[in-house]
Amino acid sequence: MLPVLGAVLVLLAGAAGLRAVLVSQHHAPIGGDYTLIDGYGKTRTQADFYGHFTLLYFGYTHCVDVCPLTLATVSAALDELGAQGGRVTPVFISVDPERDTPEVIQNYVQRFSPRIVGLTGSEAQLQPVMKAFHVSARHRSGDGAGYLVDHSSLLYLMDGQNHLVGMIPVDSSAHQIVADLKRLLPPS
């Protein structure tokens, strides 16, 4: 029994030491200024969301699996949250400016919820935003316009001053997203 207790204490001390090292490390900030185009062709910046929480997701409209599932799950989670969910604006940012025109992005996000703000732009507009959020995207070869885009997938909860509050995995269920948002959002 004593050797087991000793081993547990060594593991706990090691875990505490590792946590201290990780917490003391400098981490690159996530997020930043952006200027993109919404589904109505209107220029939108992060300042348009000042004072509101945003839940950002980077994807593309021709995605066949993760993107539509994520948007449907986010919509269900925000509906489940009721009034508290109304404090969060879901934002879908395209990683495929070649195909995701404002009209295409608007038609796409409306399939999931009228609350979702779809944003797109030129490659030159999107690259700094993707870099600020550490989002990677790579076109996979395909036939003409039928190509796929491999991209990183996370939900970024930003506060009303465009600061990162937390990140939520996209494979979370609606119920898990609700639990994360209740934990991350301040009481109303």
C-alpha positions as CSV (number, residue, x, y, z in Angstrom):
1,M,0.0,0.0,0.0
2,L,2.8,2.4,0.9
3,P,4.6,2.0,-2.5
4,V,1.3,2.7,-4.3
5,L,0.7,5.8,-2.2
6,G,4.3,7.0,-2.9
7,A,3.8,6.5,-6.7
8,V,0.6,8.5,-6.6
9,L,2.3,11.3,-4.8
10,V,5.1,11.4,-7.3
11,L,2.7,11.4,-10.2
12,L,0.7,14.3,-8.6
13,A,3.8,16.3,-7.9
14,G,4.9,15.7,-11.5
15,A,1.5,16.8,-12.9
16,A,1.6,19.9,-10.7
17,G,5.1,20.7,-12.0
18,L,4.1,20.2,-15.6
19,R,1.0,22.5,-15.1
20,A,3.2,25.2,-13.6
21,V,5.6,25.0,-16.6
22,L,2.7,25.1,-19.1
23,V,1.0,28.1,-17.4
24,S,4.2,30.0,-17.2
25,Q,4.9,29.6,-20.9
26,H,4.1,32.5,-23.2
27,H,1.3,31.6,-25.6
28,A,0.6,33.5,-28.8
29,P,-2.6,35.5,-28.5
30,I,-5.6,34.3,-30.4
31,G,-7.9,36.6,-32.3
32,G,-7.5,40.1,-33.7
33,D,-8.9,42.8,-35.9
34,Y,-10.7,41.8,-39.0
35,T,-12.6,43.4,-41.9
36,L,-14.7,41.0,-44.0
37,I,-17.9,40.9,-46.1
38,D,-21.2,39.6,-44.8
39,G,-23.8,37.7,-46.8
40,Y,-25.5,40.9,-47.8
41,G,-22.3,42.4,-49.2
42,K,-21.8,44.7,-46.2
43,T,-18.4,45.3,-44.8
44,R,-18.2,43.9,-41.2
45,T,-15.4,44.3,-38.6
46,Q,-15.0,42.8,-35.2
47,A,-16.1,46.3,-33.9
48,D,-19.6,45.5,-35.2
49,F,-19.8,42.9,-32.4
50,Y,-18.4,45.1,-29.7
51,G,-20.3,44.4,-26.4
52,H,-21.5,41.0,-27.6
53,F,-20.1,37.5,-27.2
54,T,-19.3,35.8,-30.5
55,L,-18.8,32.1,-31.3
56,L,-16.6,32.0,-34.3
57,Y,-16.2,29.0,-36.6
58,F,-14.0,28.8,-39.7
59,G,-15.2,26.5,-42.5
60,Y,-16.6,26.5,-46.0
61,T,-19.9,26.0,-47.7
62,H,-18.9,23.0,-49.8
63,C,-17.9,21.0,-46.8
64,V,-19.6,17.7,-46.8
65,D,-19.4,16.8,-43.1
66,V,-17.8,18.7,-40.2
67,C,-19.0,22.2,-41.2
68,P,-22.7,21.5,-41.6
69,L,-22.8,19.3,-38.5
70,T,-21.0,22.0,-36.4
71,L,-23.4,24.8,-37.5
72,A,-26.4,22.6,-36.8
73,T,-25.0,21.7,-33.4
74,V,-24.2,25.3,-32.5
75,S,-27.7,26.4,-33.5
76,A,-29.2,23.6,-31.3
77,A,-27.0,24.6,-28.4
78,L,-27.8,28.3,-28.6
79,D,-31.5,27.4,-28.8
80,E,-31.2,25.2,-25.8
81,L,-29.5,28.0,-23.8
82,G,-32.6,30.2,-24.3
83,A,-32.0,33.8,-23.2
84,Q,-28.4,33.1,-22.3
85,G,-27.8,31.8,-25.8
86,G,-29.3,35.0,-27.2
87,R,-26.2,36.8,-25.8
88,V,-24.0,34.9,-28.2
89,T,-23.8,35.7,-31.9
90,P,-22.6,32.7,-34.0
91,V,-20.2,33.8,-36.8
92,F,-19.2,31.5,-39.7
93,I,-16.0,32.7,-41.5
94,S,-15.2,31.1,-44.8
95,V,-11.8,29.6,-45.6
96,D,-12.7,29.2,-49.3
97,P,-13.0,32.7,-50.8
98,E,-12.9,31.3,-54.3
99,R,-16.4,29.7,-54.0
100,D,-17.9,31.4,-50.9
101,T,-19.2,34.6,-52.3
102,P,-21.4,36.8,-50.0
103,E,-24.6,35.4,-51.6
104,V,-23.4,31.7,-51.3
105,I,-22.4,32.3,-47.7
106,Q,-25.7,33.9,-46.8
107,N,-27.8,31.1,-48.4
108,Y,-25.6,28.5,-46.5
109,V,-25.8,30.0,-43.0
110,Q,-29.6,30.6,-43.3
111,R,-30.1,26.8,-43.7
112,F,-29.0,26.5,-40.1
113,S,-30.2,29.6,-38.3
114,P,-31.1,33.2,-39.2
115,R,-28.9,34.2,-36.2
116,I,-25.6,33.0,-37.8
117,V,-23.6,35.8,-39.4
118,G,-21.7,34.5,-42.4
119,L,-18.4,36.3,-43.4
120,T,-16.2,36.0,-46.4
121,G,-13.8,38.1,-48.3
122,S,-10.8,38.0,-50.7
123,E,-7.9,35.7,-50.0
124,A,-6.0,38.9,-48.9
125,Q,-8.7,39.7,-46.4
126,L,-9.1,36.2,-45.0
127,Q,-5.4,35.3,-44.6
128,P,-4.7,37.8,-41.7
129,V,-7.9,36.6,-39.9
130,M,-6.9,33.0,-40.3
131,K,-3.4,33.8,-39.0
132,A,-4.8,35.7,-36.0
133,F,-6.9,32.7,-35.0
134,H,-4.2,30.2,-35.9
135,V,-6.5,28.6,-38.5
136,S,-4.9,26.4,-41.2
137,A,-6.6,25.6,-44.5
138,R,-5.3,23.6,-47.5
139,H,-7.0,22.9,-50.8
140,R,-7.0,19.2,-51.6
141,S,-6.8,18.4,-55.2
142,G,-10.1,17.7,-57.0
143,D,-11.9,18.2,-60.2
144,G,-12.3,21.9,-61.0
145,A,-14.7,23.5,-58.5
146,G,-15.2,20.1,-56.7
147,Y,-12.1,20.4,-54.6
148,L,-12.2,20.0,-50.8
149,V,-10.5,22.1,-48.2
150,D,-8.8,20.6,-45.2
151,H,-9.0,23.0,-42.3
152,S,-8.6,23.2,-38.6
153,S,-11.8,23.2,-36.7
154,L,-12.5,24.8,-33.3
155,L,-15.2,27.1,-31.9
156,Y,-13.7,30.3,-30.6
157,L,-15.8,32.1,-27.9
158,M,-14.8,35.8,-27.9
159,D,-16.0,38.4,-25.4
160,G,-17.5,41.8,-26.2
161,Q,-14.0,43.3,-26.6
162,N,-12.9,40.6,-29.0
163,H,-10.8,38.7,-26.5
164,L,-10.7,34.9,-26.4
165,V,-12.8,33.5,-23.6
166,G,-12.4,29.8,-24.5
167,M,-12.2,27.3,-27.3
168,I,-14.7,24.5,-27.7
169,P,-14.0,21.3,-29.8
170,V,-16.3,21.0,-32.8
171,D,-17.0,17.3,-32.1
172,S,-18.9,18.4,-28.9
173,S,-22.6,17.6,-28.7
174,A,-25.1,20.4,-28.3
175,H,-25.4,19.5,-24.7
176,Q,-21.6,19.7,-24.2
177,I,-21.5,23.1,-25.9
178,V,-24.3,24.3,-23.6
179,A,-22.3,23.2,-20.6
180,D,-19.1,24.9,-21.9
181,L,-21.0,28.1,-22.6
182,K,-22.6,28.1,-19.2
183,R,-19.2,27.7,-17.7
184,L,-17.5,30.4,-19.9
185,L,-20.2,33.0,-20.0
186,P,-20.5,35.4,-17.1
187,P,-23.8,35.3,-15.2
188,S,-26.5,37.4,-16.8
